[in-house]
Amino acid sequence: MTVDSSLRVIARAKAKPDQIVQVRAILTTLVDATRREPGCLSYELLQNHADATEFVFVERWASAAAEQAHFVTPHLLATLQQLTGLLASEPQISRYGVVR
């Protein structure tokens, strides 16, 4: 039996209502660059149909170390700087492991 040691991450960002278009544009630039990172197994950006201000990244990383390395990449640091003042609250990041 193989054990899945990959890390799943759900990262939520909530745009200010008048900044939805700009936040979406900024977040979409992150996807391709992140998918090319070592240890990134999948990386998707979703937007809530019922609440257009809510964006969610659904991520799968080979390891916790790979996910932590993501936080010091130039593209993520630039994105976080561009988002200053555009979000309604701090992003929420939750990390999960596969149970079965």
Buried (B, 14 or more C-beta within 10 A) or exposed (E): EEEEEBBBBBBBBBBBEEBBEBBBEBBEEBEEBBEEBEBBBEBEBEBEEEEBBBBBBEBBBBEBEBBEBBEEBEBBEBBBEBBEEBBEEEEEBEEEEEEE
